[in-house]
């Protein structure tokens, strides 16, 4: 999914290293190849928790 989202952006220097991109990430991780013009990071999030917090804040408002 990450590689697919960035496909076609190599002209801008945005590339993904398949080995670095493999698997899930529990910490921020560089997935661009060594020496790439643009550093591509995976930053894990907990989107479900954020949605729950914002929903609770809306209901309590």
mmCIF file of the N, C-alpha and C atoms, coordinates in Angstrom:
data_MODEL
# 
_entry.id   MODEL 
# 
loop_
_atom_site.group_PDB 
_atom_site.id 
_atom_site.type_symbol 
_atom_site.label_atom_id 
_atom_site.label_alt_id 
_atom_site.label_comp_id 
_atom_site.label_asym_id 
_atom_site.label_entity_id 
_atom_site.label_seq_id 
_atom_site.pdbx_PDB_ins_code 
_atom_site.Cartn_x 
_atom_site.Cartn_y 
_atom_site.Cartn_z 
_atom_site.occupancy 
_atom_site.B_iso_or_equiv 
_atom_site.pdbx_formal_charge 
_atom_site.auth_seq_id 
_atom_site.auth_comp_id 
_atom_site.auth_asym_id 
_atom_site.auth_atom_id 
_atom_site.pdbx_PDB_model_num 
ATOM 1   N N  . UNK A 1 1  ? 0.820   -1.190 0.000   1.00 0.00 ? 1  UNK A N  1 
ATOM 2   C CA . UNK A 1 1  ? 0.000   0.000  0.000   1.00 0.00 ? 1  UNK A CA 1 
ATOM 3   C C  . UNK A 1 1  ? 0.866   1.257  0.000   1.00 0.00 ? 1  UNK A C  1 
ATOM 4   N N  . UNK A 1 2  ? 1.905   1.279  0.859   1.00 0.00 ? 2  UNK A N  1 
ATOM 5   C CA . UNK A 1 2  ? 2.783   2.456  0.881   1.00 0.00 ? 2  UNK A CA 1 
ATOM 6   C C  . UNK A 1 2  ? 3.455   2.649  -0.471  1.00 0.00 ? 2  UNK A C  1 
ATOM 7   N N  . UNK A 1 3  ? 4.014   1.591  -1.021  1.00 0.00 ? 3  UNK A N  1 
ATOM 8   C CA . UNK A 1 3  ? 4.701   1.691  -2.315  1.00 0.00 ? 3  UNK A CA 1 
ATOM 9   C C  . UNK A 1 3  ? 3.724   2.112  -3.405  1.00 0.00 ? 3  UNK A C  1 
ATOM 10  N N  . UNK A 1 4  ? 2.510   1.607  -3.357  1.00 0.00 ? 4  UNK A N  1 
ATOM 11  C CA . UNK A 1 4  ? 1.500   1.969  -4.344  1.00 0.00 ? 4  UNK A CA 1 
ATOM 12  C C  . UNK A 1 4  ? 1.133   3.437  -4.274  1.00 0.00 ? 4  UNK A C  1 
ATOM 13  N N  . UNK A 1 5  ? 1.059   3.978  -3.065  1.00 0.00 ? 5  UNK A N  1 
ATOM 14  C CA . UNK A 1 5  ? 0.712   5.391  -2.888  1.00 0.00 ? 5  UNK A CA 1 
ATOM 15  C C  . UNK A 1 5  ? 1.793   6.309  -3.450  1.00 0.00 ? 5  UNK A C  1 
ATOM 16  N N  . UNK A 1 6  ? 3.030   5.819  -3.475  1.00 0.00 ? 6  UNK A N  1 
ATOM 17  C CA . UNK A 1 6  ? 4.149   6.643  -3.937  1.00 0.00 ? 6  UNK A CA 1 
ATOM 18  C C  . UNK A 1 6  ? 4.590   6.307  -5.361  1.00 0.00 ? 6  UNK A C  1 
ATOM 19  N N  . UNK A 1 7  ? 3.939   5.334  -5.974  1.00 0.00 ? 7  UNK A N  1 
ATOM 20  C CA . UNK A 1 7  ? 4.298   4.912  -7.337  1.00 0.00 ? 7  UNK A CA 1 
ATOM 21  C C  . UNK A 1 7  ? 4.158   6.090  -8.301  1.00 0.00 ? 7  UNK A C  1 
ATOM 22  N N  . UNK A 1 8  ? 5.125   6.217  -9.173  1.00 0.00 ? 8  UNK A N  1 
ATOM 23  C CA . UNK A 1 8  ? 5.081   7.274  -10.176 1.00 0.00 ? 8  UNK A CA 1 
ATOM 24  C C  . UNK A 1 8  ? 5.683   8.590  -9.717  1.00 0.00 ? 8  UNK A C  1 
ATOM 25  N N  . UNK A 1 9  ? 6.234   8.628  -8.513  1.00 0.00 ? 9  UNK A N  1 
ATOM 26  C CA . UNK A 1 9  ? 6.795   9.875  -8.000  1.00 0.00 ? 9  UNK A CA 1 
ATOM 27  C C  . UNK A 1 9  ? 8.321   9.906  -8.041  1.00 0.00 ? 9  UNK A C  1 
ATOM 28  N N  . UNK A 1 10 ? 8.922   8.938  -8.715  1.00 0.00 ? 10 UNK A N  1 
ATOM 29  C CA . UNK A 1 10 ? 10.387  8.872  -8.757  1.00 0.00 ? 10 UNK A CA 1 
ATOM 30  C C  . UNK A 1 10 ? 11.000  10.092 -9.447  1.00 0.00 ? 10 UNK A C  1 
ATOM 31  N N  . UNK A 1 11 ? 10.272  10.713 -10.367 1.00 0.00 ? 11 UNK A N  1 
ATOM 32  C CA . UNK A 1 11 ? 10.773  11.936 -11.015 1.00 0.00 ? 11 UNK A CA 1 
ATOM 33  C C  . UNK A 1 11 ? 10.971  13.058 -9.998  1.00 0.00 ? 11 UNK A C  1 
ATOM 34  N N  . UNK A 1 12 ? 10.261  12.982 -8.884  1.00 0.00 ? 12 UNK A N  1 
ATOM 35  C CA . UNK A 1 12 ? 10.400  13.972 -7.816  1.00 0.00 ? 12 UNK A CA 1 
ATOM 36  C C  . UNK A 1 12 ? 11.421  13.535 -6.772  1.00 0.00 ? 12 UNK A C  1 
ATOM 37  N N  . UNK A 1 13 ? 12.049  12.380 -6.986  1.00 0.00 ? 13 UNK A N  1 
ATOM 38  C CA . UNK A 1 13 ? 13.036  11.869 -6.039  1.00 0.00 ? 13 UNK A CA 1 
ATOM 39  C C  . UNK A 1 13 ? 12.439  11.027 -4.936  1.00 0.00 ? 13 UNK A C  1 
ATOM 40  N N  . UNK A 1 14 ? 11.171  10.669 -5.074  1.00 0.00 ? 14 UNK A N  1 
ATOM 41  C CA . UNK A 1 14 ? 10.479  9.887  -4.050  1.00 0.00 ? 14 UNK A CA 1 
ATOM 42  C C  . UNK A 1 14 ? 10.503  8.425  -4.474  1.00 0.00 ? 14 UNK A C  1 
ATOM 43  N N  . UNK A 1 15 ? 11.232  7.615  -3.695  1.00 0.00 ? 15 UNK A N  1 
ATOM 44  C CA . UNK A 1 15 ? 11.384  6.197  -4.000  1.00 0.00 ? 15 UNK A CA 1 
ATOM 45  C C  . UNK A 1 15 ? 11.229  5.386  -2.720  1.00 0.00 ? 15 UNK A C  1 
ATOM 46  N N  . UNK A 1 16 ? 10.875  4.105  -2.885  1.00 0.00 ? 16 UNK A N  1 
ATOM 47  C CA . UNK A 1 16 ? 10.713  3.202  -1.749  1.00 0.00 ? 16 UNK A CA 1 
ATOM 48  C C  . UNK A 1 16 ? 11.619  1.996  -1.953  1.00 0.00 ? 16 UNK A C  1 
ATOM 49  N N  . UNK A 1 17 ? 12.381  1.665  -0.925  1.00 0.00 ? 17 UNK A N  1 
ATOM 50  C CA . UNK A 1 17 ? 13.214  0.458  -0.934  1.00 0.00 ? 17 UNK A CA 1 
ATOM 51  C C  . UNK A 1 17 ? 12.343  -0.707 -0.472  1.00 0.00 ? 17 UNK A C  1 
ATOM 52  N N  . UNK A 1 18 ? 12.124  -1.720 -1.310  1.00 0.00 ? 18 UNK A N  1 
ATOM 53  C CA . UNK A 1 18 ? 11.228  -2.824 -0.940  1.00 0.00 ? 18 UNK A CA 1 
ATOM 54  C C  . UNK A 1 18 ? 11.626  -3.535 0.350   1.00 0.00 ? 18 UNK A C  1 
ATOM 55  N N  . UNK A 1 19 ? 12.922  -3.700 0.594   1.00 0.00 ? 19 UNK A N  1 
ATOM 56  C CA . UNK A 1 19 ? 13.365  -4.368 1.824   1.00 0.00 ? 19 UNK A CA 1 
ATOM 57  C C  . UNK A 1 19 ? 13.062  -3.526 3.052   1.00 0.00 ? 19 UNK A C  1 
ATOM 58  N N  . UNK A 1 20 ? 13.323  -2.228 2.979   1.00 0.00 ? 20 UNK A N  1 
ATOM 59  C CA . UNK A 1 20 ? 13.035  -1.341 4.114   1.00 0.00 ? 20 UNK A CA 1 
ATOM 60  C C  . UNK A 1 20 ? 11.534  -1.198 4.336   1.00 0.00 ? 20 UNK A C  1 
ATOM 61  N N  . UNK A 1 21 ? 10.768  -1.332 3.270   1.00 0.00 ? 21 UNK A N  1 
ATOM 62  C CA . UNK A 1 21 ? 9.324   -1.153 3.340   1.00 0.00 ? 21 UNK A CA 1 
ATOM 63  C C  . UNK A 1 21 ? 8.595   -2.402 3.844   1.00 0.00 ? 21 UNK A C  1 
ATOM 64  N N  . UNK A 1 22 ? 9.267   -3.540 3.837   1.00 0.00 ? 22 UNK A N  1 
ATOM 65  C CA . UNK A 1 22 ? 8.616   -4.808 4.194   1.00 0.00 ? 22 UNK A CA 1 
ATOM 66  C C  . UNK A 1 22 ? 8.123   -4.811 5.641   1.00 0.00 ? 22 UNK A C  1 
ATOM 67  N N  . UNK A 1 23 ? 6.922   -5.310 5.829   1.00 0.00 ? 23 UNK A N  1 
ATOM 68  C CA . UNK A 1 23 ? 6.367   -5.502 7.169   1.00 0.00 ? 23 UNK A CA 1 
ATOM 69  C C  . UNK A 1 23 ? 5.813   -4.243 7.798   1.00 0.00 ? 23 UNK A C  1 
ATOM 70  N N  . UNK A 1 24 ? 5.234   -4.436 8.976   1.00 0.00 ? 24 UNK A N  1 
ATOM 71  C CA . UNK A 1 24 ? 4.675   -3.304 9.714   1.00 0.00 ? 24 UNK A CA 1 
ATOM 72  C C  . UNK A 1 24 ? 5.778   -2.653 10.542  1.00 0.00 ? 24 UNK A C  1 
ATOM 73  N N  . UNK A 1 25 ? 5.571   -1.423 10.891  1.00 0.00 ? 25 UNK A N  1 
ATOM 74  C CA . UNK A 1 25 ? 6.574   -0.649 11.616  1.00 0.00 ? 25 UNK A CA 1 
ATOM 75  C C  . UNK A 1 25 ? 5.980   -0.154 12.931  1.00 0.00 ? 25 UNK A C  1 
ATOM 76  N N  . UNK A 1 26 ? 6.706   -0.351 14.025  1.00 0.00 ? 26 UNK A N  1 
ATOM 77  C CA . UNK A 1 26 ? 6.228   0.117  15.328  1.00 0.00 ? 26 UNK A CA 1 
ATOM 78  C C  . UNK A 1 26 ? 6.892   1.425  15.732  1.00 0.00 ? 26 UNK A C  1 
ATOM 79  N N  . UNK A 1 27 ? 7.909   1.848  14.992  1.00 0.00 ? 27 UNK A N  1 
ATOM 80  C CA . UNK A 1 27 ? 8.601   3.112  15.245  1.00 0.00 ? 27 UNK A CA 1 
ATOM 81  C C  . UNK A 1 27 ? 8.783   3.829  13.911  1.00 0.00 ? 27 UNK A C  1 
ATOM 82  N N  . UNK A 1 28 ? 8.971   5.162  13.943  1.00 0.00 ? 28 UNK A N  1 
ATOM 83  C CA . UNK A 1 28 ? 9.246   5.859  12.687  1.00 0.00 ? 28 UNK A CA 1 
ATOM 84  C C  . UNK A 1 28 ? 10.460  5.228  11.993  1.00 0.00 ? 28 UNK A C  1 
ATOM 85  N N  . UNK A 1 29 ? 10.315  4.945  10.698  1.00 0.00 ? 29 UNK A N  1 
ATOM 86  C CA . UNK A 1 29 ? 11.337  4.209  9.955   1.00 0.00 ? 29 UNK A CA 1 
ATOM 87  C C  . UNK A 1 29 ? 11.509  4.808  8.566   1.00 0.00 ? 29 UNK A C  1 
ATOM 88  N N  . UNK A 1 30 ? 12.756  4.954  8.141   1.00 0.00 ? 30 UNK A N  1 
ATOM 89  C CA . UNK A 1 30 ? 13.057  5.399  6.780   1.00 0.00 ? 30 UNK A CA 1 
ATOM 90  C C  . UNK A 1 30 ? 12.859  4.219  5.842   1.00 0.00 ? 30 UNK A C  1 
ATOM 91  N N  . UNK A 1 31 ? 12.067  4.420  4.788   1.00 0.00 ? 31 UNK A N  1 
ATOM 92  C CA . UNK A 1 31 ? 11.844  3.352  3.807   1.00 0.00 ? 31 UNK A CA 1 
ATOM 93  C C  . UNK A 1 31 ? 12.362  3.722  2.421   1.00 0.00 ? 31 UNK A C  1 
ATOM 94  N N  . UNK A 1 32 ? 12.982  4.890  2.296   1.00 0.00 ? 32 UNK A N  1 
ATOM 95  C CA . UNK A 1 32 ? 13.581  5.267  1.014   1.00 0.00 ? 32 UNK A CA 1 
ATOM 96  C C  . UNK A 1 32 ? 14.964  4.626  0.910   1.00 0.00 ? 32 UNK A C  1 
ATOM 97  N N  . UNK A 1 33 ? 15.449  4.439  -0.317  1.00 0.00 ? 33 UNK A N  1 
ATOM 98  C CA . UNK A 1 33 ? 16.779  3.850  -0.490  1.00 0.00 ? 33 UNK A CA 1 
ATOM 99  C C  . UNK A 1 33 ? 17.872  4.786  0.023   1.00 0.00 ? 33 UNK A C  1 
ATOM 100 N N  . UNK A 1 34 ? 18.993  4.208  0.378   1.00 0.00 ? 34 UNK A N  1 
ATOM 101 C CA . UNK A 1 34 ? 20.164  4.994  0.776   1.00 0.00 ? 34 UNK A CA 1 
ATOM 102 C C  . UNK A 1 34 ? 20.528  5.939  -0.359  1.00 0.00 ? 34 UNK A C  1 
ATOM 103 N N  . UNK A 1 35 ? 20.745  7.214  -0.048  1.00 0.00 ? 35 UNK A N  1 
ATOM 104 C CA . UNK A 1 35 ? 21.149  8.188  -1.046  1.00 0.00 ? 35 UNK A CA 1 
ATOM 105 C C  . UNK A 1 35 ? 20.022  8.791  -1.860  1.00 0.00 ? 35 UNK A C  1 
ATOM 106 N N  . UNK A 1 36 ? 18.780  8.467  -1.538  1.00 0.00 ? 36 UNK A N  1 
ATOM 107 C CA . UNK A 1 36 ? 17.641  9.032  -2.274  1.00 0.00 ? 36 UNK A CA 1 
ATOM 108 C C  . UNK A 1 36 ? 17.580  10.546 -2.070  1.00 0.00 ? 36 UNK A C  1 
ATOM 109 N N  . UNK A 1 37 ? 17.070  11.259 -3.064  1.00 0.00 ? 37 UNK A N  1 
ATOM 110 C CA . UNK A 1 37 ? 16.932  12.720 -2.957  1.00 0.00 ? 37 UNK A CA 1 
ATOM 111 C C  . UNK A 1 37 ? 15.947  13.116 -1.874  1.00 0.00 ? 37 UNK A C  1 
ATOM 112 N N  . UNK A 1 38 ? 14.919  12.298 -1.663  1.00 0.00 ? 38 UNK A N  1 
ATOM 113 C CA . UNK A 1 38 ? 13.877  12.573 -0.673  1.00 0.00 ? 38 UNK A CA 1 
ATOM 114 C C  . UNK A 1 38 ? 13.871  11.432 0.339   1.00 0.00 ? 38 UNK A C  1 
ATOM 115 N N  . UNK A 1 39 ? 13.860  11.771 1.616   1.00 0.00 ? 39 UNK A N  1 
ATOM 116 C CA . UNK A 1 39 ? 13.752  10.753 2.659   1.00 0.00 ? 39 UNK A CA 1 
ATOM 117 C C  . UNK A 1 39 ? 12.278  10.452 2.884   1.00 0.00 ? 39 UNK A C  1 
ATOM 118 N N  . UNK A 1 40 ? 11.912  9.183  2.720   1.00 0.00 ? 40 UNK A N  1 
ATOM 119 C CA . UNK A 1 40 ? 10.530  8.745  2.912   1.00 0.00 ? 40 UNK A CA 1 
ATOM 120 C C  . UNK A 1 40 ? 10.463  8.007  4.240   1.00 0.00 ? 40 UNK A C  1 
ATOM 121 N N  . UNK A 1 41 ? 9.559   8.439  5.106   1.00 0.00 ? 41 UNK A N  1 
ATOM 122 C CA . UNK A 1 41 ? 9.398   7.845  6.432   1.00 0.00 ? 41 UNK A CA 1 
ATOM 123 C C  . UNK A 1 41 ? 8.047   7.178  6.572   1.00 0.00 ? 41 UNK A C  1 
ATOM 124 N N  . UNK A 1 42 ? 8.019   6.115  7.360   1.00 0.00 ? 42 UNK A N  1 
ATOM 125 C CA . UNK A 1 42 ? 6.764   5.530  7.830   1.00 0.00 ? 42 UNK A CA 1 
ATOM 126 C C  . UNK A 1 42 ? 6.643   5.964  9.280   1.00 0.00 ? 42 UNK A C  1 
ATOM 127 N N  . UNK A 1 43 ? 5.544   6.620  9.621   1.00 0.00 ? 43 UNK A N  1 
ATOM 128 C CA . UNK A 1 43 ? 5.302   7.052  10.992  1.00 0.00 ? 43 UNK A CA 1 
ATOM 129 C C  . UNK A 1 43 ? 4.032   6.367  11.468  1.00 0.00 ? 43 UNK A C  1 
ATOM 130 N N  . UNK A 1 44 ? 4.174   5.392  12.383  1.00 0.00 ? 44 UNK A N  1 
ATOM 131 C CA . UNK A 1 44 ? 2.988   4.669  12.844  1.00 0.00 ? 44 UNK A CA 1 
ATOM 132 C C  . UNK A 1 44 ? 2.024   5.589  13.594  1.00 0.00 ? 44 UNK A C  1 
ATOM 133 N N  . UNK A 1 45 ? 0.759   5.333  13.406  1.00 0.00 ? 45 UNK A N  1 
ATOM 134 C CA . UNK A 1 45 ? -0.273  6.106  14.086  1.00 0.00 ? 45 UNK A CA 1 
ATOM 135 C C  . UNK A 1 45 ? -1.313  5.160  14.655  1.00 0.00 ? 45 UNK A C  1 
ATOM 136 N N  . UNK A 1 46 ? -2.137  5.689  15.514  1.00 0.00 ? 46 UNK A N  1 
ATOM 137 C CA . UNK A 1 46 ? -3.266  4.927  16.032  1.00 0.00 ? 46 UNK A CA 1 
ATOM 138 C C  . UNK A 1 46 ? -4.511  5.714  15.630  1.00 0.00 ? 46 UNK A C  1 
ATOM 139 N N  . UNK A 1 47 ? -4.903  5.569  14.380  1.00 0.00 ? 47 UNK A N  1 
ATOM 140 C CA . UNK A 1 47 ? -6.007  6.353  13.832  1.00 0.00 ? 47 UNK A CA 1 
ATOM 141 C C  . UNK A 1 47 ? -7.314  6.082  14.557  1.00 0.00 ? 47 UNK A C  1 
ATOM 142 N N  . UNK A 1 48 ? -7.535  4.832  14.944  1.00 0.00 ? 48 UNK A N  1 
ATOM 143 C CA . UNK A 1 48 ? -8.781  4.487  15.640  1.00 0.00 ? 48 UNK A CA 1 
ATOM 144 C C  . UNK A 1 48 ? -8.888  5.235  16.965  1.00 0.00 ? 48 UNK A C  1 
ATOM 145 N N  . UNK A 1 49 ? -7.774  5.333  17.705  1.00 0.00 ? 49 UNK A N  1 
ATOM 146 C CA . UNK A 1 49 ? -7.781  6.053  18.977  1.00 0.00 ? 49 UNK A CA 1 
ATOM 147 C C  . UNK A 1 49 ? -8.060  7.533  18.752  1.00 0.00 ? 49 UNK A C  1 
ATOM 148 N N  . UNK A 1 50 ? -7.454  8.114  17.737  1.00 0.00 ? 50 UNK A N  1 
ATOM 149 C CA . UNK A 1 50 ? -7.677  9.533  17.448  1.00 0.00 ? 50 UNK A CA 1 
ATOM 150 C C  . UNK A 1 50 ? -9.128  9.791  17.051  1.00 0.00 ? 50 UNK A C  1 
ATOM 151 N N  . UNK A 1 51 ? -9.712  8.915  16.257  1.00 0.00 ? 51 UNK A N  1 
ATOM 152 C CA . UNK A 1 51 ? -11.127 9.053  15.891  1.00 0.00 ? 51 UNK A CA 1 
ATOM 153 C C  . UNK A 1 51 ? -11.996 8.971  17.135  1.00 0.00 ? 51 UNK A C  1 
ATOM 154 N N  . UNK A 1 52 ? -11.695 8.033  18.024  1.00 0.00 ? 52 UNK A N  1 
ATOM 155 C CA . UNK A 1 52 ? -12.465 7.884  19.265  1.00 0.00 ? 52 UNK A CA 1 
ATOM 156 C C  . UNK A 1 52 ? -12.351 9.129  20.132  1.00 0.00 ? 52 UNK A C  1 
ATOM 157 N N  . UNK A 1 53 ? -11.156 9.676  20.267  1.00 0.00 ? 53 UNK A N  1 
ATOM 158 C CA . UNK A 1 53 ? -10.966 10.892 21.080  1.00 0.00 ? 53 UNK A CA 1 
ATOM 159 C C  . UNK A 1 53 ? -11.744 12.070 20.504  1.00 0.00 ? 53 UNK A C  1 
ATOM 160 N N  . UNK A 1 54 ? -11.662 12.253 19.193  1.00 0.00 ? 54 UNK A N  1 
ATOM 161 C CA . UNK A 1 54 ? -12.367 13.374 18.576  1.00 0.00 ? 54 UNK A CA 1 
ATOM 162 C C  . UNK A 1 54 ? -13.876 13.187 18.650  1.00 0.00 ? 54 UNK A C  1 
ATOM 163 N N  . UNK A 1 55 ? -14.334 11.954 18.517  1.00 0.00 ? 55 UNK A N  1 
ATOM 164 C CA . UNK A 1 55 ? -15.772 11.673 18.638  1.00 0.00 ? 55 UNK A CA 1 
ATOM 165 C C  . UNK A 1 55 ? -16.257 11.955 20.049  1.00 0.00 ? 55 UNK A C  1 
ATOM 166 N N  . UNK A 1 56 ? -15.489 11.532 21.043  1.00 0.00 ? 56 UNK A N  1 
ATOM 167 C CA . UNK A 1 56 ? -15.860 11.774 22.440  1.00 0.00 ? 56 UNK A CA 1 
ATOM 168 C C  . UNK A 1 56 ? -15.897 13.267 22.731  1.00 0.00 ? 56 UNK A C  1 
ATOM 169 N N  . UNK A 1 57 ? -14.923 14.014 22.220  1.00 0.00 ? 57 UNK A N  1 
ATOM 170 C CA . UNK A 1 57 ? -14.901 15.460 22.428  1.00 0.00 ? 57 UNK A CA 1 
ATOM 171 C C  . UNK A 1 57 ? -16.109 16.120 21.780  1.00 0.00 ? 57 UNK A C  1 
ATOM 172 N N  . UNK A 1 58 ? -16.506 15.652 20.619  1.00 0.00 ? 58 UNK A N  1 
ATOM 173 C CA . UNK A 1 58 ? -17.668 16.209 19.927  1.00 0.00 ? 58 UNK A CA 1 
ATOM 174 C C  . UNK A 1 58 ? -18.952 15.927 20.700  1.00 0.00 ? 58 UNK A C  1 
ATOM 175 N N  . UNK A 1 59 ? -19.087 14.721 21.217  1.00 0.00 ? 59 UNK A N  1 
ATOM 176 C CA . UNK A 1 59 ? -20.288 14.339 21.968  1.00 0.00 ? 59 UNK A CA 1 
ATOM 177 C C  . UNK A 1 59 ? -20.379 15.129 23.269  1.00 0.00 ? 59 UNK A C  1 
ATOM 178 N N  . UNK A 1 60 ? -19.237 15.391 23.897  1.00 0.00 ? 60 UNK A N  1 
ATOM 179 C CA . UNK A 1 60 ? -19.219 16.108 25.173  1.00 0.00 ? 60 UNK A CA 1 
ATOM 180 C C  . UNK A 1 60 ? -19.374 17.612 24.998  1.00 0.00 ? 60 UNK A C  1 
ATOM 181 N N  . UNK A 1 61 ? -19.213 18.122 23.793  1.00 0.00 ? 61 UNK A N  1 
ATOM 182 C CA . UNK A 1 61 ? -19.280 19.573 23.563  1.00 0.00 ? 61 UNK A CA 1 
ATOM 183 C C  . UNK A 1 61 ? -20.691 20.095 23.671  1.00 0.00 ? 61 UNK A C  1 
# 
